[in-house]
C-alpha cells in the first residue's frame, strides 16, 4: 500500500486537482509491483496533461481487471476533472462574450480567508498536540523542538485565547519532556542501546532549558546543574560536542550538516544568552 499524489492546474484557471491513491484501494491480485507500475505510468500521463492517454491506460487495466478499484477511481477522477475544466472554460467564454462578470467564480481574496484560516490553524494545533501527547515515545523522538511548533507562533500571537492556549500547550510539553529526561537519567560514558550519549543528552537538555527561560518558568535545578556539569565534562571539545573536529568536518555527509549546525547554534545561544551561567 502506498500514497501517490500528482498535482496539476488547468491552463484556463488556477484550479488544482489531486489524483490520489489511498491505502488499501488496490487490487490484491495485482500485487505491489504492478500497482506501482500502473500508478507511475498514470502519473506520467497526467503530469504531461495527456488525459486521453491516462484514460486509455485506465481502460486497458480495467479490461484485464474489471473490478480494479485503482483504475476505477482514477478514471473517475480524470473524467470529473476534464468535465469541470470544460464547464469552467465554457462559462468563461460566455462571460467574455456577454461582457458579464461573475464574482462567484473568482478565487477568494486573502482577507476573506483570514477567519477560516485562523480557525483551521487552531484545529491543527490541537490535533498536533493530541498526536504528541498520545505517545510519550513519539514526543521524545521529536524532543525539545516540539515546543517550538507551538510557542514560535504563540510568542508573536496577539494577546487572547489563542496565545494563552499555545502557552499552556508549550508549558505542558516542556514539563513532560523534562520528566522523560529525568527518567532517562544522566548520560553514561558508554550508553546502552536506545540511550543518549553525553553530547546528545547535553543538546537535548540545553534545548529544554532554553524553553524554561523562554516561557518565563523558574529553571529546574536538576536540569540546570546537569547542563552545567555535562558541558564542563566535555571540555569544549568540538569533536565531543558535535561529532567532528574542525579538521574532520569536511568528511561529514551533507545529511549531517543541518544537525551539526543546529547543535552549534544550541550551544552558542546557551552561552551568549547566559542560561548556563550569568
C-alpha positions, 0 to 999 in steps of 0.5 A: 500500500502506498500514497501517490499524489500528482498535482496539476492546474488547468491552463484556463484557471488556477484550479488544482486537482489531486489524483490520489491513491489511498491505502488499501484501494488496490487490487490484491491480485495485482500485487505491489509491483504492478500497482506501482507500475500502473500508478507511475505510468498514470502519473506520467500521463497526467503530469504531461496533461495527456488525459486521453492517454491516462484514460486509455491506460485506465481502460486497458487495466480495467479490461484485464481487471474489471473490478480494479478499484485503482483504475476505477477511481482514477478514471473517475477522477480524470473524467470529473476533472476534464468535465469541470475544466470544460464547464469552467472554460465554457462559462468563461467564454460566455462571460467574455462574450456577454461582457458579464462578470461573475464574482462567484467564480473568482478565487477568494481574496486573502482577507476573506480567508483570514477567519477560516484560516485562523480557525483551521490553524487552531484545529491543527494545533490541537490535533498536533498536540493530541498526536504528541501527547498520545505517545510519550515515545513519539514526543521524545523522538521529536524532543525539545523542538516540539515546543517550538511548533507551538510557542514560535507562533504563540510568542508573536500571537496577539494577546487572547485565547489563542496565545494563552492556549499555545502557552499552556500547550508549550508549558505542558510539553516542556514539563513532560519532556523534562520528566522523560529526561529525568527518567532517562537519567544522566548520560553514561560514558558508554550508553546502552542501546536506545540511550543518549550519549553525553553530547546528545543528552547535553543538546537535548537538555540545553534545548529544554532549558532554553524553553524554561527561560523562554516561557518565563518558568523558574529553571529546574535545578536538576536540569540546570546543574546537569547542563552545567556539569555535562558541558564542563565534562566535555571540555569544549571539545568540538569533536565531543560536542558535535561529532567532528573536529574542525579538521574532520568536518569536511568528511561529514555527509551533507545529511549531517550538516543541518544537525551539526549546525543546529547543535552549534547554534544550541550551544552558542545561544546557551552561552551568549544568552547566559542560561548556563551561567550569568 
